[in-house]
């Protein structure tokens, strides 16, 4: 019997390549997200420093201009934190979408693997049937040869 050949092998290899591409996309998205998280942490730290400086103004004699400048700095820091939080959330959403695409591609590749295994099992079963049929035919031929030899003697 001829050797097993999976007819969709090229398609399977293509899907596996797409899966690897999706995995690398996910890795890139995660790196971007990690960077965005780091920037957010830095912005939060700056906000804390700015807020601390604003609180320290209470303990020193200051002018209205320095209060206004400090207030504007705090508002700017809050705005930067809010913007960076939005960017970080969007980056996380991109990571989630990339993960979903990878999971979808993984399922597709797995279905091709299951199909290949099922076809291989069917091929092996058919090969065993053919082999058994040949063995049965050989046994029948031997039996008939033995009967002819017995009849001839």
N, C-alpha and C positions, 0 to 999 in steps of 0.2 A: 504494500500500500504506500502511496505517496506520503511524504512528510507533511506535517501540519503547517498551514500557511494562513495567517490571519489577514484577511483581505483589507481590513481597515487599519493596517499597521501605519501607513503614512498619515492617516488622519489622527491616529493615536499619538504619533510623534509630534504632530503639529499642535495638538491640544496640550501635550506635556510641555512644549516650548512656551505656549501661551501661559500655562500655569506658572512656569519659572519667571516669565515676564511679570505676571501679576504679583508674585512673591517679591520680586525686586522693587516693583512700584510701591508695595506696602512698606518695604524697608525704607525707601526714600521718604515716604509720607511720615513714617514714624520719626525719622531723623529731623524732618522739618518741624514736626510737633514738639519734639524734645527741645529744639532750639527756641521755639515760640514760648514754651514753658519757662525756659531759662530767662528769656527777655522779660516775661511777665514777673518772674521772681525779682529780677533787677528793678523793674518799674515799681513793684511793691516796696522794695527796700528804699528806693529814692523817695517814694511817697511818705514812708515812715520817717525818714530823715527830715523831709520838708515839714511834716506835721510837727515833729519834735522841735524844729527851729521856730515854728509859729508859736508853740506853747512856751518856749523859752523867752519870747518877747515880753511876756507878762512880768517876768522877773527883772527886766531892765527898763530903764527910761527910754522910750521910743517916740518917734514922731508918727503922725498920721500917714505920712508917705511910706514909712517902713512897714506899718501895719497893712497898708494897701498892697505893697509889693509882696509881703509874706502871704497875704490872702490869695493874691493872684498866683503865686507859686504853688500853693496848696491846690487851688482849682485846676491849674495846669497839670499837676501831678495826678490828680484824680481823673482828669480827662485822658491822660496817657495810659493810666492803668485800665480804664474802661475800654479804650480802643484796643489795647493789647489783649485784654480778656476776650474781646470779640474775635480778634484774629486767632487767638489760641483755640477758642471754641470751634471756629471754622476749620482750623487745622485738624482738630480732633474728629470733626465730621468727615473730613477727607480720609483720615485714617480708617474710620468705620466703613466708608464706602469702598475703600481699597480692600479692606478685609472681607467685605461681603463679595466683592468680585473674585477674590482669591478662593473663597469657600465655594462659590458657584462653579468656578473652573475646576476646583478639586473634585467636586461631585461629578462633573462631566467626565473628567479623566477616569475617575473610579468606575463610572458606568461602562466606559470602554474596556477597562481591565476586567470587569466582571463578564462582559460579553465575550472577550477573548478567552477567558477561562472556561466559560460555558461551551464555546465552540471547540476548544481543545478537548474538553471532556467528551463531547459528542464525537469528535474525531477519534479519540482513543477507544471509545465504546464500539464504534464502527470497525476500527482496526481489529479489536479483539473478536468481534463477530466474524469477520472475514477469516481471521486466523483459525478460529474454532471450526468454521465451515471447511477450510482446507484440511484440518486435522481429521474431521469427521469423514470427509471424502477419502482420505488416505486410509483410514481405518476400514471403511467399507470396501475399498479396493483390495486391501490385504485379506479381509474376510472372504471375498469372492475368489481371490487367488488361492487361498487355503482350501476352499471347497472344491475348486477345480483340481488342485493337486490331490486331494483326498479321493475325488471321483476318478481321477486318472490312475490312481494306485489301486 
